[in-house]
Amino acid sequence: MSKRINDTILKAYKGEDTDYTPAWFMRQAGRSQPEYRELKKKYSLFEITHQPELCAYVTRLPVENYGVDAAILYKDIMTPLPAMGVDVEIKAGIGPVIDNPIRNLADIEKLGEINPEADIPYVLDTIRILTKEQLDVPLIGFSGAPFTLASYMIEGGPSKNYSKTKSLMYREPEAWFALMDKLADMVITYVEAQVKAGVKAVQIFDSWVGSLNAADYRVFIKPVMTRIFSELKKHNVPLITFGVGARHLLLEWNDLPVDVIGLDWRTSIAEARAMGVTKVVQGNLDPTILLTDWETIEKRTKVILDEGMQHGKHVFNLGHGVTPDIKPETLKKLTALIHSYTQK
């Protein structure tokens, strides 16, 4: 007999009324959890994600520990890239490092396609274990967006200014659009496989696209994002877009065929609404606030919840991911506050 699923968050993502404001936290699985730190003494991130039972454990742990309303699959946005021929390694203290960065159209043409069942069966097996046997809340799947993935593939790793990426975009638009198309095909195939395996909502992380201005976003990025979301819309699962430092792109995102716009902490829900954002919003407590005293946390959280209730369509989250120094008990207490304060 299957478990009864608490679908509050799915109703909120569709803009329906809910009994309380649901919540989950980006990077809720992992770095700040003592159980996870113990695992990391033995296994790397890639080793954890390649073992479905272990990965399912890490994914469901925050649901059990914090009482959040959704799990998000534990994996990295780099997960599908090796299947395309990208030599990527996650280095401690640095992040993804790519030994064969893209430099021109010839490099882009060499990129392969992803066959999820053959190339990343462990991801799909993890989803099936969680959704068929373990979770009593929905599982959120995700992918990196083409610009953010391209930035790692071109820079060779994390970047502060994305100069190589933007230079290729401006200098060789033909190569740029070829790369966007290849990555869009991958994202669509990858996410469709996740949905088929059992995820009930999908977040597309375009973490670094805020480095572009709105005019360039409209030319170089928006068409490919429109294609991705239009294709994924057919699967009838809520679609979320998120990036940091992207206030100037919020109305561009509001145009996209998405259900939910994730806000970082720089723009309040009230400001987004005043700008003309009409979609469901997700966010957006600055994670650093969680390192202060409870009185400050409570006060700041209630401001966000009040604005969310006024907007009428809100899922609580942080404005970026949980940092390793945030205490698990703080997240548990925060979830309880969100639920009790907004209970109807």
Secondary structure by P-SEA (a helix, b strand, c coil): ccccccaaaaaaaacccccccccccccccccccaaaaaaaacccaaaaaacaaaaaaaaaccccccccccccccccccccccccccccccccccccccccccccaaaaaabbbbbcccccaaaaaaaaaaaaccccbbbbbbbbcaaaaaaaaaaccccccaaaaaaaaaccaaaaaaaaaaaaaaaaaaaaaaaaacccbbbbbccccccccaaaaacccaaaaaaaaaaacccccbbbbbbcccccaaaaaaaccccbbbbcccccaaaaaaaccccccccccccccccccaaaaaaaaaaaaaaaaaacbbbbbccccccccccaaaaaaaaaaaaaaacc
